[in-house]
Amino acid sequence: MGFRFWRRVKIAPGVTLNLSKSGGSLSFGPRGAKFTIGPRGKRATVGIPGTGIFYTTTFPSRRSSAPAKGSARAATPTVPPEDRLTLGFFKRLITPDEEEALVDGCRELAMGNETKALAHLRRATHLADGAYLAGLLALKKLRLTEATRYLKAAAKNHTRLGSYFSKYGITATMSLPITDEVAAHVGPDLRGVLLALVEVYQRRKRWQDAIAWLERLRRLEPDDVVVKLSLAELLWDAHPADKKVCRKIVRLASEVENQTPVHTGLMLYRARALRRLGLLDAARQTLTEAMRRKKGRSGDLLKALRYERALVYGELGQRRRALADLERLYAEDPDYEDVAERLGL
């Protein structure tokens, strides 16, 4: 789980100055499609609606001993670390304590000081944004009871989520694990809060509570593939031998194409459910489609797909193909699942 925080100052329509831990940068373009020039070079970021996934492409910078005039390095504003995500002295005199604690918590998180950040954010939990951040940070630190309390407060006051971030020009996103192999970006909204609550309940093994919150979110966002993947993973973990659950997972993942890592993860659960239902050819076909795209897919996701395909080949009686996948997995990771045992090592 990772946090990203920065201060955003609007300069002109479609142009913003971003002040973060790593320095200043300039962003151009509409929401969901940004071109950014900063200390790390030039990059384009495009969001895919309904997935919580953002793809970033970095453009190589010119290698020279001195930056050319008008280059990215020359154009990037320089901001001292102590001035990023910070309220000015006179502004502090008129800022309510809870709002001040929220901004201070964001600053400490951006600088990597999570313990100090949580101490500040605990004083801001009456604000929806403060409760949201405190809940996520408590989850990361495995303070699960505390995380539940804060995230429920944020959900109850969800119509105010993002309002204080907007007031102080702060943008906050975090990477939340959806499965062991796939993570998605979430922001300060009801979707992000509910997905985090589901993660808390899963870690506490409160399966029915987790399923109930996900079903609520699915009613709000019926086409959200991140929600579908989270629900498929949760149902599989809670009831892996239940054929009724397997049929539900297949329905959740029906008509899914291999567009993003989240879609690939959902295809993995569809294949697992199909195998458990005895539909081995359909499971093999699903895995073949899922493994055609490797770009952007994590090593863990690709290994999970290969392992599942080995199981399907084994049940189909195609021993040579099963062994080929298992041997490749063993070469990559000798301790992965029960691969060594299946190879007789």
RODO-2510 file (C-alpha; in nm, 4 decimals, decimal comma):
residues 345
     n   res          X          Y          Z
     1     m     0,0000     0,0000     0,0000
     2     g     0,1516     0,3340    -0,1039
     3     f     0,0490     0,6963    -0,0598
     4     r     0,0965     0,9859    -0,3026
     5     f     0,0343     1,3443    -0,1919
     6     w     0,0965     1,6762    -0,3560
     7     r    -0,0179     2,0362    -0,3450
     8     r    -0,1820     2,1543    -0,6656
     9     v    -0,1953     2,5224    -0,7580
    10     k    -0,4003     2,6194    -1,0620
    11     i    -0,2128     2,8672    -1,2832
    12     a    -0,4424     2,8788    -1,5858
    13     p    -0,7174     2,6617    -1,7372
    14     g    -0,5633     2,3181    -1,7921
    15     v    -0,2290     2,4166    -1,6334
    16     t    -0,1352     2,3356    -1,2736
    17     l     0,1738     2,3580    -1,0549
    18     n     0,2242     2,0463    -0,8392
    19     l     0,4317     2,0725    -0,5218
    20     s     0,5345     1,7384    -0,3712
    21     k     0,8108     1,5709    -0,1738
    22     s     1,0236     1,5259    -0,4861
    23     g     0,9941     1,8865    -0,6002
    24     g     0,7792     2,0953    -0,8328
    25     s     0,6259     1,9990    -1,1655
    26     l     0,3923     2,1465    -1,4254
    27     s     0,0897     1,9571    -1,5615
    28     f    -0,1031     2,0355    -1,8793
    29     g    -0,4287     1,8918    -2,0080
    30     p    -0,7798     1,7977    -1,8920
    31     r    -0,8659     1,5664    -1,6038
    32     g    -0,7771     1,2060    -1,6855
    33     a    -0,5164     1,2927    -1,9524
    34     k    -0,2177     1,4896    -1,8256
    35     f     0,1251     1,5754    -1,9638
    36     t     0,3695     1,6562    -1,6827
    37     i     0,7142     1,8193    -1,6841
    38     g     0,9118     1,7740    -1,3636
    39     p     1,2418     1,6781    -1,2005
    40     r     1,2040     1,3195    -1,3240
    41     g     1,1519     1,4227    -1,6857
    42     k     0,8388     1,4260    -1,9002
    43     r     0,5489     1,1846    -1,8624
    44     a     0,1951     1,1368    -1,9889
    45     t    -0,0741     0,9943    -1,7601
    46     v    -0,4090     0,8643    -1,8847
    47     g    -0,6861     0,7344    -1,6608
    48     i    -0,9222     0,4577    -1,7709
    49     p    -1,2774     0,5428    -1,6575
    50     g    -1,4386     0,2909    -1,4255
    51     t    -1,1215     0,0966    -1,3451
    52     g    -0,9265     0,3055    -1,0947
    53     i    -0,6228     0,2362    -1,3153
    54     f    -0,3820     0,5008    -1,4402
    55     y    -0,1199     0,4332    -1,7053
    56     t     0,1929     0,6512    -1,7075
    57     t     0,4419     0,6709    -1,9935
    58     t     0,7795     0,8353    -1,9310
    59     f     0,9602     1,0062    -2,2161
    60     p     1,3414     0,9881    -2,2198
    61     s     1,5160     1,3181    -2,1590
    62     r     1,8092     1,4439    -2,3625
    63     r     2,1421     1,3437    -2,2149
    64     s     2,3735     1,6396    -2,1898
    65     s     2,5966     1,7917    -1,9282
    66     a     2,3955     2,1140    -1,9212
    67     p     2,0199     2,1362    -1,9738
    68     a     1,9173     2,3087    -2,2918
    69     k     1,7381     2,6389    -2,2646
    70     g     1,3665     2,5773    -2,2179
    71     s     1,4213     2,2115    -2,1324
    72     a     1,2183     2,0272    -1,8672
    73     r     1,4883     2,0743    -1,6027
    74     a     1,5106     2,4468    -1,6656
    75     a     1,1322     2,4893    -1,6680
    76     t     1,0686     2,2967    -1,3475
    77     p     0,9995     2,5228    -1,0480
    78     t     1,2195     2,4741    -0,7429
    79     v     1,0402     2,4645    -0,4069
    80     p     1,2154     2,4065    -0,0713
    81     p     1,0926     2,0883     0,1048
    82     e     0,9639     2,2803     0,4067
    83     d     0,7331     2,4863     0,1826
    84     r     0,5513     2,1918     0,0238
    85     l     0,2088     2,0932     0,1593
    86     t     0,2503     2,3589     0,4283
    87     l     0,0211     2,6320     0,5592
    88     g     0,1783     2,9755     0,5873
    89     f     0,2232     3,1389     0,9287
    90     f    -0,0600     3,3904     0,8956
    91     k    -0,2933     3,1346     0,7426
    92     r    -0,2406     2,9136     1,0484
    93     l    -0,3728     3,1927     1,2701
    94     i    -0,7160     3,1726     1,1087
    95     t    -0,7306     2,7997     1,0153
    96     p    -0,9459     2,5725     1,2374
    97     d    -0,7428     2,3200     1,4362
    98     e    -0,8898     2,0159     1,2594
    99     e    -0,8080     2,1551     0,9154
   100     e    -0,4575     2,2436     1,0262
   101     a    -0,4113     1,8877     1,1557
   102     l    -0,5300     1,7494     0,8199
   103     v    -0,2768     1,9541     0,6213
   104     d     0,0010     1,8695     0,8679
   105     g    -0,0879     1,5008     0,8399
   106     c    -0,0696     1,5178     0,4592
   107     r     0,2696     1,6875     0,4790
   108     e     0,4114     1,4228     0,7131
   109     l     0,2755     1,1441     0,4913
   110     a     0,4296     1,3050     0,1830
   111     m     0,7630     1,3182     0,3665
   112     g     0,7315     0,9538     0,4716
   113     n     0,6712     1,0162     0,8438
   114     e     0,3713     0,7859     0,8936
   115     t     0,3705     0,7813     1,2748
   116     k     0,3685     1,1613     1,2946
   117     a     0,1095     1,1746     1,0176
   118     l    -0,1319     0,9459     1,2039
   119     a    -0,0895     1,1523     1,5220
   120     h    -0,1974     1,4646     1,3298
   121     l    -0,4796     1,2902     1,1445
   122     r    -0,6347     1,1520     1,4644
   123     r    -0,7135     1,5180     1,5476
   124     a    -0,8879     1,5607     1,2110
   125     t    -1,1245     1,2622     1,2063
   126     h    -1,4357     1,4778     1,2479
   127     l    -1,3630     1,5858     0,8903
   128     a    -1,4501     1,3263     0,6250
   129     d    -1,1098     1,3718     0,4597
   130     g    -0,9295     1,3345     0,7915
   131     a    -1,1216     1,0163     0,8772
   132     y    -1,0512     0,8773     0,5301
   133     l    -0,6750     0,9323     0,5555
   134     a    -0,6538     0,8207     0,9183
   135     g    -0,8427     0,5023     0,8283
   136     l    -0,6154     0,4209     0,5355
   137     l    -0,3014     0,4863     0,7376
   138     a    -0,4315     0,2803     1,0313
   139     l    -0,5034    -0,0019     0,7833
   140     k    -0,1491     0,0166     0,6495
   141     k    -0,0148    -0,0031     1,0062
   142     l    -0,2549    -0,2978     1,0747
   143     r    -0,4457    -0,1088     1,3445
   144     l    -0,7601    -0,2741     1,2133
   145     t    -1,0127    -0,1780     1,4833
   146     e    -0,9013     0,1838     1,4585
   147     a    -0,9132     0,1700     1,0789
   148     t    -1,2695     0,0351     1,0875
   149     r    -1,3846     0,3197     1,3118
   150     y    -1,2332     0,5935     1,0961
   151     l    -1,3431     0,4481     0,7611
   152     k    -1,7010     0,4029     0,8842
   153     a    -1,6999     0,7681     0,9899
   154     a    -1,5766     0,8676     0,6441
   155     a    -1,8462     0,6547     0,4773
   156     k    -2,1159     0,8108     0,6949
   157     n    -2,0008     1,1583     0,5907
   158     h    -1,9112     1,0616     0,2329
   159     t    -2,0802     1,3619     0,0702
   160     r    -1,8032     1,5791     0,2207
   161     l    -1,5155     1,3614     0,1014
   162     g    -1,2597     1,5613    -0,0963
   163     s    -1,3948     1,9001     0,0083
   164     y    -1,1028     1,9970     0,2341
   165     f    -0,8455     1,8508    -0,0035
   166     s    -0,9972     2,0750    -0,2682
   167     k    -0,9996     2,3745    -0,0328
   168     y    -0,6256     2,3461     0,0321
   169     g    -0,5270     2,2359    -0,3190
   170     i    -0,4156     1,8894    -0,2067
   171     t    -0,4420     1,5850    -0,4315
   172     a    -0,4186     1,2449    -0,2625
   173     t    -0,4266     0,8985    -0,4149
   174     m    -0,3224     0,5633    -0,2782
   175     s    -0,2528     0,2194    -0,4169
   176     l    -0,4851    -0,0327    -0,2503
   177     p    -0,4309    -0,4092    -0,2926
   178     i    -0,7399    -0,5653    -0,4513
   179     t    -0,5944    -0,9164    -0,4697
   180     d    -0,2517    -1,0618    -0,3968
   181     e    -0,1556    -0,9871    -0,7569
   182     v    -0,3414    -0,6650    -0,8470
   183     a    -0,3647    -0,3172    -0,6934
   184     a    -0,5747    -0,0165    -0,7946
   185     h    -0,5614     0,3562    -0,7254
   186     v    -0,8333     0,4980    -0,5014
   187     g    -0,9147     0,8538    -0,4075
   188     p    -1,1190     1,0364    -0,1416
   189     d    -1,4670     0,9195    -0,2390
   190     l    -1,7204     0,6593    -0,1258
   191     r    -1,5730     0,3987    -0,3614
   192     g    -1,2277     0,4374    -0,2092
   193     v    -1,3621     0,4240     0,1466
   194     l    -1,5715     0,1113     0,0866
   195     l    -1,2888    -0,0719    -0,0892
   196     a    -1,0636     0,0081     0,2066
   197     l    -1,3299    -0,1136     0,4515
   198     v    -1,3534    -0,4392     0,2594
   199     e    -0,9775    -0,4812     0,2911
   200     v    -1,0043    -0,4254     0,6686
   201     y    -1,2813    -0,6834     0,7076
   202     q    -1,0896    -0,9344     0,4968
   203     r    -0,7844    -0,8974     0,7190
   204     r    -1,0100    -0,9468     1,0219
   205     k    -1,1651    -1,2530     0,8495
   206     r    -1,5105    -1,0997     0,8797
   207     w    -1,6154    -1,2376     0,5429
   208     q    -1,9876    -1,1592     0,5576
   209     d    -1,9259    -0,7964     0,6540
   210     a    -1,6769    -0,7615     0,3688
   211     i    -1,9195    -0,9155     0,1196
   212     a    -2,2044    -0,6903     0,2422
   213     w    -1,9982    -0,3719     0,1894
   214     l    -1,8861    -0,4880    -0,1547
   215     e    -2,2422    -0,5685    -0,2580
   216     r    -2,3412    -0,2182    -0,1496
   217     l    -2,0628    -0,0733    -0,3612
   218     r    -2,1574    -0,2913    -0,6566
   219     r    -2,5116    -0,1564    -0,6440
   220     l    -2,3623     0,1938    -0,6668
   221     e    -2,1053     0,1019    -0,9346
   222     p    -2,2426    -0,2018    -1,1228
   223     d    -1,9861    -0,1801    -1,4057
   224     d    -1,6777    -0,1075    -1,1942
   225     v    -1,4304    -0,3837    -1,2791
   226     v    -1,2249    -0,3177    -0,9629
   227     v    -1,5347    -0,3873    -0,7515
   228     k    -1,6063    -0,7041    -0,9506
   229     l    -1,2504    -0,8283    -0,9015
   230     s    -1,2570    -0,7536    -0,5298
   231     l    -1,5892    -0,9380    -0,4907
   232     a    -1,4669    -1,2372    -0,6951
   233     e    -1,1524    -1,2658    -0,4820
   234     l    -1,3492    -1,2356    -0,1592
   235     l    -1,6093    -1,4961    -0,2609
   236     w    -1,3338    -1,7361    -0,3674
   237     d    -1,1422    -1,6957    -0,0414
   238     a    -1,4537    -1,7336     0,1737
   239     h    -1,6214    -2,0240    -0,0120
   240     p    -1,3738    -2,1891    -0,2544
   241     a    -1,5585    -2,5218    -0,2675
   242     d    -1,9113    -2,3819    -0,3124
   243     k    -2,0291    -2,4386    -0,6701
   244     k    -2,3009    -2,1765    -0,6305
   245     v    -2,0288    -1,9224    -0,5478
   246     c    -1,8256    -2,0416    -0,8485
   247     r    -2,1232    -1,9799    -1,0768
   248     k    -2,1558    -1,6300    -0,9325
   249     i    -1,7873    -1,5597    -1,0023
   250     v    -1,8305    -1,6745    -1,3627
   251     r    -2,1249    -1,4355    -1,4020
   252     l    -1,9230    -1,1497    -1,2470
   253     a    -1,6432    -1,2066    -1,4972
   254     s    -1,8581    -1,2719    -1,8031
   255     e    -1,7778    -1,0737    -2,1197
   256     v    -1,4565    -0,9407    -1,9642
   257     e    -1,1828    -0,8597    -2,2158
   258     n    -0,8127    -0,8438    -2,1327
   259     q    -0,7811    -0,4635    -2,1269
   260     t    -0,5967    -0,3873    -1,8019
   261     p    -0,4273    -0,5796    -1,5190
   262     v    -0,7574    -0,5605    -1,3281
   263     h    -0,9387    -0,7309    -1,6160
   264     t    -0,6627    -0,9931    -1,6285
   265     g    -0,7053    -1,0585    -1,2563
   266     l    -1,0790    -1,1056    -1,3031
   267     m    -1,0108    -1,3529    -1,5843
   268     l    -0,7900    -1,5497    -1,3442
   269     y    -1,0815    -1,5912    -1,1013
   270     r    -1,3142    -1,6847    -1,3860
   271     a    -1,0721    -1,9602    -1,4852
   272     r    -1,0467    -2,0845    -1,1252
   273     a    -1,4248    -2,0980    -1,0943
   274     l    -1,4621    -2,2749    -1,4308
   275     r    -1,2048    -2,5360    -1,3270
   276     r    -1,3877    -2,5965    -0,9985
   277     l    -1,7117    -2,6432    -1,1977
   278     g    -1,5375    -2,8995    -1,4185
   279     l    -1,5463    -2,6811    -1,7312
   280     l    -1,1809    -2,7394    -1,8123
   281     d    -1,1729    -2,6409    -2,1801
   282     a    -1,3411    -2,3081    -2,0979
   283     a    -1,0914    -2,2531    -1,8149
   284     r    -0,7962    -2,3261    -2,0451
   285     q    -0,9287    -2,0886    -2,3118
   286     t    -0,9772    -1,8123    -2,0531
   287     l    -0,6191    -1,8532    -1,9288
   288     t    -0,4794    -1,8533    -2,2810
   289     e    -0,6538    -1,5208    -2,3494
   290     a    -0,5383    -1,3784    -2,0166
   291     m    -0,1727    -1,4681    -2,0833
   292     r    -0,1594    -1,3084    -2,4272
   293     r    -0,0893    -0,9682    -2,2725
   294     k     0,2051    -0,9370    -2,0383
   295     k     0,2796    -0,5648    -2,0570
   296     g     0,1831    -0,3914    -1,7334
   297     r     0,1007    -0,7203    -1,5593
   298     s     0,2896    -0,7914    -1,2383
   299     g     0,5153    -1,0931    -1,2021
   300     d     0,2853    -1,2274    -0,9298
   301     l    -0,0173    -1,2100    -1,1600
   302     l     0,1637    -1,3863    -1,4446
   303     k     0,2842    -1,6621    -1,2089
   304     a    -0,0699    -1,7107    -1,0750
   305     l    -0,2011    -1,7469    -1,4316
   306     r     0,0702    -1,9976    -1,5233
   307     y     0,0101    -2,2008    -1,2064
   308     e    -0,3651    -2,2141    -1,2706
   309     r    -0,3007    -2,3235    -1,6283
   310     a    -0,0744    -2,6033    -1,5028
   311     l    -0,3592    -2,7263    -1,2805
   312     v    -0,6026    -2,7162    -1,5731
   313     y    -0,3615    -2,9035    -1,8010
   314     g    -0,3169    -3,1642    -1,5270
   315     e    -0,6903    -3,2205    -1,4929
   316     l    -0,7231    -3,2389    -1,8724
   317     g    -0,4635    -3,5192    -1,8726
   318     q    -0,2100    -3,3078    -2,0655
   319     r     0,0774    -3,3977    -1,8345
   320     r     0,3594    -3,2710    -2,0581
   321     r     0,2099    -2,9219    -2,0823
   322     a     0,1393    -2,9155    -1,7098
   323     l     0,5000    -3,0100    -1,6320
   324     a     0,6318    -2,7436    -1,8713
   325     d     0,4410    -2,4699    -1,6840
   326     l     0,5420    -2,6057    -1,3434
   327     e     0,9094    -2,6288    -1,4429
   328     r     0,9067    -2,2708    -1,5691
   329     l     0,7467    -2,1565    -1,2436
   330     y     1,0068    -2,3451    -1,0416
   331     a     1,2889    -2,1834    -1,2409
   332     e     1,1426    -1,8379    -1,1674
   333     d     1,0459    -1,8994    -0,8040
   334     p     1,1347    -2,2347    -0,6391
   335     d     0,9148    -2,1557    -0,3377
   336     y     0,6004    -2,0662    -0,5318
   337     e     0,2904    -2,2451    -0,3986
   338     d     0,3391    -2,6259    -0,4075
   339     v     0,5277    -2,6321    -0,7373
   340     a     0,8322    -2,8172    -0,5979
   341     e     0,6079    -3,0841    -0,4440
   342     r     0,4149    -3,1302    -0,7683
   343     l     0,7461    -3,1751    -0,9513
   344     g     0,8545    -3,4332    -0,6961
   345     l     1,1487    -3,2251    -0,5732
***
